Amino acid sequence: MFKTTVWVVAKVVSLSDKIEEVKSILTTLTELTRQENGCIVYNVLQNKNDPTDFTTVEEWENQASLNIHLSSTHLKQAQSQLNSLIALEPSISFYQLLAEG
């Protein structure tokens, strides 16, 4: 039987002249989020072929811990800071694990 954790994949596309600022905000957010109860995995990735493309991959113990994260001050602050630095509205998807290896 697989874990009943919640997975989140979020994509952010930076304006081409704001890449370093977006990277800094996402790195800070990663450090703070990893300290939250219920956070199992929180990684931020940058596309090697398109440096404006950032993706976070998250695993949370349960929906309740994810909900707390979604209302956290540091996430809301990061979202506010990113508003003027991104080219598109962030894409956020929620998943359950079907297979692991």
C-alpha positions in Angstrom: 0.0 0.0 0.0 1.3 3.4 -0.9 1.6 6.4 1.4 -1.3 8.7 1.6 0.8 11.8 1.4 -0.1 14.8 -0.8 2.3 15.8 -3.6 2.3 19.3 -5.1 4.0 20.5 -8.3 4.1 24.2 -8.8 5.5 26.0 -11.8 6.6 29.6 -11.9 7.9 31.4 -15.0 10.1 34.4 -14.3 10.4 37.5 -16.4 13.7 37.1 -18.3 15.3 40.1 -16.4 14.1 38.9 -13.0 15.6 35.4 -12.8 18.0 36.0 -10.0 15.3 37.7 -7.9 12.9 34.8 -8.4 15.6 32.3 -7.6 16.4 34.1 -4.3 12.7 34.3 -3.3 12.2 30.6 -4.1 15.4 29.6 -2.2 14.3 31.5 0.9 10.8 30.0 0.7 12.4 26.5 0.4 14.4 27.0 3.6 11.4 28.2 5.6 9.0 25.6 4.3 11.3 22.7 5.0 11.0 23.7 8.7 7.3 23.3 8.7 5.6 20.3 10.4 4.4 17.9 7.8 6.8 18.8 5.1 8.5 15.7 3.8 10.0 17.0 0.6 10.3 20.5 -0.7 12.6 21.0 -3.7 12.9 23.8 -6.1 14.2 23.1 -9.7 15.4 25.4 -12.5 15.0 24.2 -16.1 18.5 23.8 -17.6 17.3 24.8 -21.0 15.1 27.7 -19.9 16.3 29.5 -16.9 13.0 31.4 -16.5 11.3 28.1 -15.7 11.2 27.1 -12.0 9.3 24.2 -10.5 8.8 23.1 -6.9 8.1 19.5 -6.1 6.6 19.0 -2.6 5.5 16.1 -0.5 3.3 16.7 2.6 2.3 14.2 5.3 -1.4 15.0 4.8 -3.8 17.6 3.5 -4.0 19.3 6.9 -0.3 20.1 6.9 -0.4 21.3 3.3 -3.4 23.6 4.3 -1.3 25.1 7.1 1.5 25.7 4.6 -0.8 27.3 2.1 -1.9 29.8 4.7 1.6 30.5 6.1 3.0 34.0 6.3 6.2 33.1 4.4 4.3 31.6 1.5 2.0 34.6 1.2 5.0 36.9 1.4 6.8 35.0 -1.4 3.6 35.1 -3.5 3.4 38.8 -3.0 7.0 39.4 -3.9 6.8 37.2 -7.0 3.7 39.0 -8.5 5.7 41.6 -10.3 8.6 39.3 -11.3 6.7 36.5 -13.1 5.5 36.3 -16.7 2.5 34.0 -16.1 0.2 33.1 -13.3 1.8 30.2 -11.3 0.5 26.7 -12.2 -0.1 24.5 -9.1 -1.2 20.9 -9.3 -2.0 18.4 -6.5 -1.2 14.7 -6.8 -1.4 11.3 -5.0 1.4 8.8 -5.3 0.6 5.8 -7.5 4.0 4.1 -7.9 7.3 4.7 -6.3 10.8 3.4 -7.1 
